[in-house]
């Protein structure tokens, strides 16, 4: 196999409360004549998980928020002269399909595609994002949102994904406590996700 891509970087100061739970290099999908290999770092909000676990007397132990960043490479390398714009549509389509599969593997049900966004990232490139809405069956059913964004910075392709409850867990789970993110709204969670995404490089 060709040299695996480097792992993407996320500034450490942006990761307060997040825990790196997995690093992996794997073939994520196939293009005509080449495998697309992704080097992925996946993070979970362990602070929120621990808070729910504690205030429910250890009865609920669940991952509520996640964030993952992937840098893509090709095996074999793409032919000289291949422009990013030539393969970006395929990359976006495959990334969306893979992300929906991963949401399902997390147990998310009733997944529907929502709105689209475009945001500028640290490199100056624009990432195109698609939102998916669904229901996490944990604790009787929690509405969640997931995002997948794809861009090319002139050299590398990136895929960033994330998911979170769209209502405060203190409200959904009928909790009195509000600390450690239990009262985080969907809007706040979305803004925090986009803030992380913008600094992936």
C-alpha positions as CSV (number, residue, x, y, z in Angstrom):
1,X,0.0,0.0,0.0
2,X,1.1,3.6,-0.6
3,X,2.2,5.6,2.4
4,X,-0.8,6.2,4.7
5,X,-1.9,9.8,5.1
6,X,-0.9,11.7,8.2
7,X,-3.5,12.1,10.9
8,X,-5.3,15.4,10.9
9,X,-4.5,17.9,13.6
10,X,-7.0,19.6,16.0
11,X,-5.6,22.4,18.3
12,X,-5.3,21.0,21.8
13,X,-6.9,24.1,23.3
14,X,-10.1,23.3,21.5
15,X,-10.3,19.8,22.9
16,X,-11.1,20.6,26.6
17,X,-13.5,17.9,27.8
18,X,-13.0,15.8,24.7
19,X,-11.1,12.5,24.8
20,X,-9.3,10.8,21.9
21,X,-10.9,7.4,21.9
22,X,-9.6,5.9,18.6
23,X,-7.0,6.4,15.9
24,X,-7.3,4.3,12.8
25,X,-6.1,4.0,9.2
26,X,-8.4,2.2,6.9
27,X,-9.8,2.1,3.4
28,X,-13.0,4.2,3.6
29,X,-14.2,3.7,0.1
30,X,-13.2,2.9,-3.5
31,X,-12.8,5.2,-6.5
32,X,-12.3,3.8,-10.0
33,X,-8.7,2.7,-10.0
34,X,-7.8,3.7,-6.5
35,X,-8.6,3.0,-2.8
36,X,-9.4,6.0,-0.6
37,X,-7.5,5.6,2.7
38,X,-8.5,7.6,5.7
39,X,-6.4,8.4,8.8
40,X,-9.0,9.2,11.5
41,X,-9.0,10.6,15.0
42,X,-12.2,10.1,16.9
43,X,-13.1,12.0,20.0
44,X,-15.9,11.6,22.5
45,X,-17.3,14.0,25.1
46,X,-16.3,12.1,28.2
47,X,-17.2,14.9,30.5
48,X,-20.8,14.8,29.4
49,X,-20.9,11.0,29.5
50,X,-19.6,11.0,33.0
51,X,-22.0,13.7,34.2
52,X,-25.0,11.7,33.0
53,X,-23.6,8.5,34.4
54,X,-23.2,10.2,37.8
55,X,-26.5,12.0,38.1
56,X,-28.5,9.0,37.0
57,X,-26.9,6.8,39.7
58,X,-24.8,4.9,37.1
59,X,-28.0,3.8,35.3
60,X,-27.1,5.5,32.0
61,X,-23.7,5.1,30.5
62,X,-23.8,6.4,26.9
63,X,-21.7,8.4,24.4
64,X,-23.7,11.5,23.7
65,X,-21.4,13.7,21.6
66,X,-18.7,12.7,19.1
67,X,-16.3,14.4,16.8
68,X,-14.1,12.8,14.2
69,X,-11.5,14.2,11.7
70,X,-10.1,12.3,8.8
71,X,-7.4,13.1,6.3
72,X,-7.7,11.1,3.0
73,X,-5.0,9.6,0.8
74,X,-5.1,7.4,-2.3
75,X,-3.6,4.0,-3.1
76,X,-2.3,4.2,-5.8
77,X,-1.7,7.9,-5.9
78,X,-4.0,9.8,-8.3
79,X,-2.6,10.4,-11.8
80,X,-0.7,13.7,-12.3
81,X,-3.0,16.5,-13.4
82,X,-6.0,15.2,-11.5
83,X,-7.7,18.3,-10.1
84,X,-9.5,18.2,-6.7
85,X,-12.7,19.5,-8.4
86,X,-12.8,16.4,-10.6
87,X,-13.3,14.1,-7.6
88,X,-14.8,16.3,-4.9
89,X,-18.4,15.4,-5.9
90,X,-17.6,11.7,-5.6
91,X,-15.8,12.2,-2.3
92,X,-18.8,14.1,-0.8
93,X,-21.3,11.5,-2.0
94,X,-19.2,8.6,-0.5
95,X,-18.6,10.5,2.7
96,X,-22.3,11.1,3.2
97,X,-23.1,7.5,2.6
98,X,-20.4,6.3,5.0
99,X,-21.5,8.8,7.7
100,X,-25.1,7.6,7.5
101,X,-23.9,4.0,7.9
102,X,-21.9,5.0,11.0
103,X,-24.9,6.8,12.5
104,X,-26.9,3.6,12.1
105,X,-24.1,1.6,13.7
106,X,-24.3,4.0,16.7
107,X,-28.0,3.0,16.9
108,X,-29.4,6.2,15.5
109,X,-32.9,5.7,14.0
110,X,-35.2,7.6,11.7
111,X,-32.3,9.4,10.0
112,X,-33.3,12.2,7.6
113,X,-31.1,14.6,5.7
114,X,-31.5,18.2,6.8
115,X,-30.0,21.5,5.7
116,X,-26.7,22.3,4.1
117,X,-24.0,24.7,5.2
118,X,-20.7,26.1,3.8
119,X,-18.1,27.3,6.2
120,X,-14.5,28.6,5.7
121,X,-11.8,26.5,7.4
122,X,-8.4,27.5,8.7
123,X,-6.7,26.9,5.3
124,X,-9.1,29.4,3.7
125,X,-10.9,26.6,1.8
126,X,-14.6,26.2,2.1
127,X,-16.1,23.0,3.6
128,X,-19.5,21.9,2.4
129,X,-21.6,20.3,5.2
130,X,-24.8,18.3,5.3
131,X,-26.8,17.8,8.5
132,X,-28.7,14.6,9.4
133,X,-31.4,14.4,12.0
134,X,-32.4,11.3,13.9
135,X,-33.3,9.7,17.2
136,X,-30.9,8.0,19.6
137,X,-33.0,5.3,21.3
138,X,-30.9,5.6,24.5
139,X,-32.9,6.7,27.6
140,X,-36.2,6.3,25.8
141,X,-35.3,8.3,22.7
142,X,-33.2,11.5,22.3
143,X,-33.3,13.7,19.2
144,X,-29.9,14.1,17.7
145,X,-28.1,15.9,14.9
146,X,-25.1,14.7,12.9
147,X,-22.9,16.7,10.5
148,X,-20.5,15.6,7.8
149,X,-18.2,18.1,6.1
150,X,-15.8,17.6,3.2
151,X,-13.2,19.9,1.7
152,X,-9.8,20.1,-0.1
153,X,-7.2,22.5,1.0
154,X,-5.3,22.5,-2.3
155,X,-3.3,19.4,-1.3
156,X,-5.3,17.2,1.1
157,X,-8.9,16.1,1.4
158,X,-10.5,16.2,4.8
159,X,-13.8,14.7,6.1
160,X,-15.0,15.9,9.5
161,X,-18.1,14.5,11.3
162,X,-19.9,15.1,14.5
163,X,-23.1,14.4,16.4
164,X,-24.9,15.7,19.5
165,X,-28.3,15.9,21.2
166,X,-30.4,18.7,19.8
167,X,-32.1,19.4,23.2
168,X,-30.4,19.8,26.6
169,X,-30.0,16.4,28.3
170,X,-31.1,17.9,31.6
171,X,-34.5,18.5,29.9
172,X,-34.7,15.3,27.9
173,X,-33.7,13.1,30.9
174,X,-35.6,15.3,33.4
175,X,-32.5,16.0,35.5
176,X,-32.2,18.7,38.1
177,X,-28.4,19.2,37.5
178,X,-27.2,21.5,34.7
179,X,-23.4,21.4,35.0
180,X,-20.8,19.7,32.7
181,X,-22.8,20.3,29.6
182,X,-26.1,18.8,30.8
183,X,-27.9,22.1,29.8
184,X,-26.1,22.5,26.5
185,X,-28.6,23.4,23.7
186,X,-28.5,22.1,20.2
187,X,-27.4,25.5,18.9
188,X,-24.5,25.6,21.3
189,X,-23.4,22.1,20.4
190,X,-23.6,23.0,16.7
191,X,-21.5,26.1,17.2
192,X,-18.9,24.1,19.2
193,X,-18.8,21.5,16.4
194,X,-18.3,24.1,13.7
195,X,-15.6,25.8,15.8
196,X,-13.7,22.5,16.0
197,X,-14.2,21.8,12.3
198,X,-12.8,25.2,11.2
199,X,-9.5,24.4,12.9
200,X,-8.9,20.9,11.5
201,X,-5.7,20.9,9.4
